Amino acid sequence: MIDFRPFYQQIATTSLSPWLETLPLQLKQWEKQTHGDYAKWAKIVDFLPTVPAEINLTDKVESKLDEPLSAGEVQRLTHHLKQLMPWRKGPYHVHGIHIDCEWRSDFKWDRVLPHLSPLKNRTILDVGCGSGYHMWRMVGEGAKMVVGIDPTELFLCQFEVIRKLLNNDRRANLIPLGIEQMQPLQAFDTVFSMGVLYHRKSPLDHLSQLKAQLVKGGELVLETLVIDGDVNDVLVPADRYAKMKNVYFIPSVSALINWLEKVGFKNVRCVDEAVTTLEEQRKTEWLENESLIDFLDPNDHSKTIEGYPAPKRAVIIANS
Ligand SMILES: C[S@@+](CC[C@H](N)C(=O)[O-])C[C@H]1O[C@@H](n2cnc3c(N)ncnc32)[C@H](O)[C@@H]1O
């Protein structure tokens, strides 16, 4: 089973130490009600050995062994990794295996990175971090410590497997909770929330919860779905959006800036807008499920299958 004690030790002497008042107890509760497959996934994590490797986190997430694995070893490791499908966010290049995930998360990182205050020596929270691809890229930028929170247990296990293949690097850690379960720490220099806001039923509460984790003057990096329109335009899908059941609010950029200012963020600016392409989100051999091509109107890719505007995403930066 995944052991969070090294993380508790790591934060004990940092500005995150107040978290120790609530986190260990919350994770004890969490352990009692995990997903039915969690024990099976965690066994795969336990099973994999850490073999010293050369690590590259600057332009990709990669581990390279001095001595390449044999064809049989590649086959066995691939088999174990595939037991943790679907692999959504990546890609990872580990021990000669290319985990070609559904999303080219590096595309998003390339859109976001040029606009950030330098991450060197910063303490960072990545809310809704998925399997942790962007967390490793933050480590690659010199972050002091990166904490991701994401309630999906499969992603925790994917993260822990990748960590093992990256020399058991402890500069990034994933905590399997939702943002709303976190006590307000006001301790992170940068907080990322990418691809989460539209999944929240109460978006203004989400923005306030993000603010409560930042040091004064800290930087928020918010990436979310947007629609074209003015300050009064917000799409609330009647039923599904791009076949997703859990999409609640898709604002225009102006409406989103208004929300951020309303909860007290300053210096709010939109730094990027991009329509999601079929190169960025696509079906690969690392997932069995459908992907973007199946979520769009087959006769008009500017619309979702339900007739809404096709996914377009914005990156907003603000200060607390
Ligand atoms: C669309 S993915 C985005 C992943 C990654 N941040 C990215 O931009 O590629 C949304 C993630 O948010 C997570 N999530 C859902 N509800 C959450 C919550 N209440 N708090 C934190 N994360 C949440 C999901 O498990 C999922 O991994």
The ligand as an SDF file (V2000), in Angstrom:
LIG
                    3D

 27 29  0  0  0  0  0  0  0  0999 V2000
   -9.3490   17.0070  -16.8510 C   0  0  0  0  0  0  0  0  0  0  0  0
   -8.3150   16.3490  -15.6020 S   0  0  0  0  0  0  0  0  0  0  0  0
   -6.9740   17.5320  -15.6030 C   0  0  0  0  0  0  0  0  0  0  0  0
   -5.6360   16.9100  -15.3080 C   0  0  0  0  0  0  0  0  0  0  0  0
   -4.4390   17.8660  -15.4180 C   0  0  0  0  0  0  0  0  0  0  0  0
   -4.5050   18.9060  -14.4210 N   0  0  0  0  0  0  0  0  0  0  0  0
   -4.3500   18.4740  -16.7760 C   0  0  0  0  0  0  0  0  0  0  0  0
   -4.5620   19.6810  -16.9050 O   0  0  0  0  0  0  0  0  0  0  0  0
   -4.0640   17.7700  -17.7320 O   0  0  0  0  0  0  0  0  0  0  0  0
   -9.2050   16.7940  -14.1090 C   0  0  0  0  0  0  0  0  0  0  0  0
   -8.6200   16.1610  -12.8690 C   0  0  0  0  0  0  0  0  0  0  0  0
   -9.2370   16.7490  -11.7180 O   0  0  0  0  0  0  0  0  0  0  0  0
   -9.4220   15.7410  -10.7720 C   0  0  0  0  0  0  0  0  0  0  0  0
  -10.4480   16.2050   -9.8200 N   0  0  0  0  0  0  0  0  0  0  0  0
  -11.7940   16.0350   -9.9050 C   0  0  0  0  0  0  0  0  0  0  0  0
  -12.4020   16.5900   -8.8350 N   0  0  0  0  0  0  0  0  0  0  0  0
  -11.4080   17.1430   -8.0690 C   0  0  0  0  0  0  0  0  0  0  0  0
  -11.4010   17.8490   -6.8300 C   0  0  0  0  0  0  0  0  0  0  0  0
  -12.5170   18.0810   -6.1650 N   0  0  0  0  0  0  0  0  0  0  0  0
  -10.2200   18.2720   -6.3440 N   0  0  0  0  0  0  0  0  0  0  0  0
   -9.0740   18.0080   -7.0020 C   0  0  0  0  0  0  0  0  0  0  0  0
   -9.0260   17.3440   -8.1830 N   0  0  0  0  0  0  0  0  0  0  0  0
  -10.1780   16.9140   -8.7030 C   0  0  0  0  0  0  0  0  0  0  0  0
   -9.7830   14.5030  -11.5730 C   0  0  0  0  0  0  0  0  0  0  0  0
   -9.5530   13.3140  -10.8590 O   0  0  0  0  0  0  0  0  0  0  0  0
   -8.8680   14.6680  -12.7740 C   0  0  0  0  0  0  0  0  0  0  0  0
   -7.6390   14.0120  -12.5990 O   0  0  0  0  0  0  0  0  0  0  0  0
  1  2  1  0
  2  3  1  0
  2 10  1  0
  3  4  1  0
  4  5  1  0
  5  6  1  0
  5  7  1  0
  7  8  2  0
  7  9  1  0
 10 11  1  0
 11 12  1  0
 11 26  1  0
 12 13  1  0
 13 14  1  0
 13 24  1  0
 14 15  1  0
 14 23  1  0
 15 16  2  0
 16 17  1  0
 17 18  1  0
 17 23  2  0
 18 19  1  0
 18 20  2  0
 20 21  1  0
 21 22  2  0
 22 23  1  0
 24 25  1  0
 24 26  1  0
 26 27  1  0
M  CHG  2   2   1   9  -1
M  END
$$$$
